[in-house]
Amino acid sequence: MLVARILGGDGEAPPAWRRAAFDNSGLAEPLSALVDKVARHAHRVTDQDIAAAKASGLSEDQVFEIVVCAAVGQATRSTRRRLQS
């Protein structure tokens, strides 16, 4: 239910961007770098990473939604891997 809501529900970021962030693929820079960092090393995300995404023309709400989708996508992949092993 959470995944369906963040990917298909109302939001500021287009659904295609949210899906790409969830899947960690198909986004242009600087979003690609931000999403990958959230997925692989979330503790290393800096204010500069967020500022770069906003400087590319995204609103703060759009950046937030993209980051949430990236984090939930990574958590979903990790959970599936653990359940399959």
Rosetta blueprint (number, residue, H / E / L):
1 M L
2 L H
3 V H
4 A H
5 R H
6 I H
7 L H
8 G H
9 G L
10 D L
11 G L
12 E L
13 A L
14 P L
15 P H
16 A H
17 W H
18 R H
19 R H
20 A H
21 A H
22 F H
23 D H
24 N L
25 S L
26 G L
27 L L
28 A L
29 E L
30 P L
31 L H
32 S H
33 A H
34 L H
35 V H
36 D H
37 K H
38 V H
39 A H
40 R H
41 H H
42 A H
43 H H
44 R H
45 V L
46 T L
47 D H
48 Q H
49 D H
50 I H
51 A H
52 A H
53 A H
54 K H
55 A H
56 S L
57 G L
58 L L
59 S L
60 E H
61 D H
62 Q H
63 V H
64 F H
65 E H
66 I H
67 V H
68 V H
69 C H
70 A H
71 A H
72 V H
73 G H
74 Q H
75 A H
76 T H
77 R H
78 S H
79 T H
80 R H
81 R H
82 R H
83 L H
84 Q H
85 S L
